[in-house]
Amino acid sequence: MAEGVAARIWGMRGMFLALALVLIFIKLLPLDFQPRVWAGPDLLVALTFAWVLRRPEFVPALTVGLVFLLADLLFLRPPGLFAALMVLGTQTLKTRARNLRDQSFLMEWLAVAGVFLSLSLANRLVLAVLMIPQAPLGLTIIHVAMTLICYPLVVMITQLVFGVRKAAPGDLDRLGQRI
């Protein structure tokens, strides 16, 4: 029984990694050659938060760090800054995941909004202190708002398509113990 649980955990970790790489690849595709006046959602952040709050064992901190470090390098962001912030944010949400399991979706959404706003502000603050050029504040606000608006859709797809649901009290963790 424990072998089946371990195989499922590793399979879902691989699926998260594959989905993250697909989202990075799609974001790199040159689909539009005209500059945009608005910022789209960060689906990678929304996917990571959705999976972390539903099944923390599927998304280890090392995977989050490596995925977002790769994203930093490919998207020409300061290497490691947003990756470190995402590791901190996901670990914060992991500590709240057990309490949010019994709460409504609105409380989960508010927790994600708080963490993502904090990460975005910390990112902007560090970039400002180091005098690194950054996007205008309006675009950052639109980016955060679009990500938070898309979060429920990402959660719905996560549950319906990939079967990543919140852990029920009788479910087993990676060691075969009840959650």
C-alpha positions as CSV (number, residue, x, y, z in Angstrom):
1,M,0.0,0.0,0.0
2,A,2.8,2.4,0.9
3,E,4.5,1.6,-2.4
4,G,1.4,2.8,-4.3
5,V,1.3,6.0,-2.3
6,A,5.0,6.7,-3.0
7,A,4.5,5.9,-6.7
8,R,1.6,8.3,-6.9
9,I,3.5,11.1,-5.1
10,W,6.5,10.7,-7.5
11,G,4.2,10.6,-10.5
12,M,2.4,13.8,-9.4
13,R,5.7,15.5,-8.8
14,G,6.8,14.6,-12.3
15,M,3.4,15.9,-13.6
16,F,3.9,19.2,-11.8
17,L,7.4,19.5,-13.2
18,A,6.1,18.7,-16.7
19,L,3.3,21.2,-16.4
20,A,5.6,23.9,-15.2
21,L,8.0,23.3,-18.1
22,V,5.1,23.5,-20.6
23,L,3.9,26.8,-19.1
24,I,7.5,28.2,-19.3
25,F,7.7,27.0,-22.9
26,I,4.4,28.6,-23.8
27,K,5.4,31.9,-22.3
28,L,8.6,31.9,-24.3
29,L,6.8,31.3,-27.6
30,P,6.7,34.4,-29.8
31,L,2.9,34.5,-30.4
32,D,2.6,38.2,-30.7
33,F,5.1,40.7,-32.1
34,Q,3.3,43.8,-30.9
35,P,4.0,45.2,-27.4
36,R,1.1,44.7,-25.0
37,V,-0.3,47.4,-22.9
38,W,-1.5,45.0,-20.2
39,A,0.2,42.2,-18.3
40,G,-1.3,38.7,-18.4
41,P,-1.6,36.3,-15.5
42,D,1.3,34.3,-14.2
43,L,-0.1,30.8,-14.6
44,L,3.0,29.2,-13.2
45,V,2.6,31.0,-9.9
46,A,-1.2,30.1,-9.8
47,L,-0.5,26.5,-10.6
48,T,2.2,26.2,-7.9
49,F,0.0,27.8,-5.3
50,A,-3.0,25.6,-6.2
51,W,-0.9,22.4,-6.0
52,V,0.8,23.5,-2.8
53,L,-2.5,24.1,-1.0
54,R,-4.1,20.9,-2.3
55,R,-1.2,18.5,-1.9
56,P,1.9,19.9,-0.3
57,E,3.8,16.7,-0.7
58,F,3.5,16.9,-4.5
59,V,5.5,20.1,-4.7
60,P,8.7,20.0,-2.7
61,A,10.6,23.2,-2.0
62,L,13.6,22.1,-4.1
63,T,11.3,21.6,-7.1
64,V,9.8,25.1,-6.6
65,G,13.2,26.7,-6.3
66,L,14.6,25.0,-9.4
67,V,11.5,25.6,-11.6
68,F,11.4,29.3,-10.7
69,L,15.2,29.6,-11.0
70,L,14.9,28.3,-14.5
71,A,12.0,30.7,-15.1
72,D,14.2,33.6,-13.8
73,L,17.0,32.7,-16.2
74,L,14.7,32.2,-19.2
75,F,12.6,35.3,-18.6
76,L,15.7,37.4,-18.0
77,R,14.7,38.3,-14.4
78,P,17.4,38.7,-11.7
79,P,18.4,35.1,-11.1
80,G,17.2,33.6,-7.9
81,L,15.2,36.6,-6.5
82,F,11.7,35.5,-7.5
83,A,12.7,31.8,-7.0
84,A,13.7,32.5,-3.4
85,L,10.5,34.5,-2.8
86,M,8.4,31.7,-4.3
87,V,10.1,29.2,-2.0
88,L,9.3,31.4,1.0
89,G,5.7,31.9,-0.3
90,T,5.0,28.3,-0.9
91,Q,6.5,27.2,2.4
92,T,4.2,29.8,4.1
93,L,1.2,28.4,2.3
94,K,2.3,24.8,3.2
95,T,2.2,25.7,6.9
96,R,-1.4,27.0,6.4
97,A,-2.6,24.2,4.1
98,R,-3.9,22.0,7.0
99,N,-5.9,24.9,8.4
100,L,-7.2,26.0,5.0
101,R,-8.3,22.5,4.2
102,D,-11.3,22.9,6.4
103,Q,-12.0,26.5,5.2
104,S,-14.0,27.8,2.2
105,F,-12.4,28.5,-1.1
106,L,-12.7,32.2,-0.4
107,M,-10.4,31.9,2.6
108,E,-7.9,30.0,0.4
109,W,-8.2,32.7,-2.3
110,L,-7.5,35.4,0.3
111,A,-4.5,33.5,1.6
112,V,-3.1,33.2,-1.9
113,A,-3.8,36.8,-2.6
114,G,-2.0,37.9,0.6
115,V,1.0,35.8,-0.2
116,F,1.2,36.8,-3.8
117,L,0.8,40.5,-3.0
118,S,3.6,40.1,-0.4
119,L,5.9,38.4,-2.9
120,S,5.2,41.1,-5.6
121,L,5.9,43.9,-3.1
122,A,9.0,42.3,-1.8
123,N,10.2,41.7,-5.4
124,R,9.6,45.4,-6.3
125,L,11.3,46.6,-3.1
126,V,14.4,44.5,-3.6
127,L,14.6,45.6,-7.3
128,A,14.2,49.3,-6.2
129,V,16.8,49.1,-3.5
130,L,19.3,47.5,-6.0
131,M,18.2,50.1,-8.7
132,I,17.4,47.4,-11.2
133,P,15.0,48.5,-13.9
134,Q,11.5,47.1,-13.5
135,A,8.1,47.2,-15.0
136,P,5.9,50.2,-14.2
137,L,3.7,49.9,-11.1
138,G,0.5,49.8,-13.1
139,L,1.6,46.7,-15.0
140,T,2.6,45.0,-11.8
141,I,-0.8,45.7,-10.3
142,I,-2.5,44.4,-13.5
143,H,-0.2,41.3,-13.4
144,V,-1.1,40.5,-9.8
145,A,-4.8,41.2,-10.4
146,M,-4.9,39.0,-13.5
147,T,-3.1,36.1,-11.7
148,L,-5.6,36.3,-8.8
149,I,-8.6,36.4,-11.2
150,C,-7.3,33.3,-13.0
151,Y,-6.6,31.4,-9.8
152,P,-10.1,29.9,-9.4
153,L,-9.9,28.7,-13.0
154,V,-6.5,27.1,-12.4
155,V,-7.8,25.4,-9.3
156,M,-10.8,24.1,-11.2
157,I,-8.6,22.6,-13.9
158,T,-6.2,21.2,-11.3
159,Q,-9.1,19.4,-9.6
160,L,-11.0,18.3,-12.7
161,V,-8.2,17.4,-15.1
162,F,-5.3,16.4,-12.9
163,G,-7.2,15.1,-9.9
164,V,-5.3,17.2,-7.4
165,R,-7.8,17.7,-4.5
166,K,-7.4,18.9,-1.0
167,A,-6.4,16.1,1.4
168,A,-9.3,14.6,3.3
169,P,-8.8,13.8,7.0
170,G,-8.5,10.0,6.2
171,D,-6.0,10.3,3.4
172,L,-2.5,9.0,3.8
173,D,0.8,11.0,3.6
174,R,4.0,9.8,1.9
175,L,4.9,7.6,4.9
176,G,1.5,5.9,4.8
177,Q,0.3,7.7,7.9
178,R,-3.1,9.3,8.1
179,I,-3.2,13.1,7.5
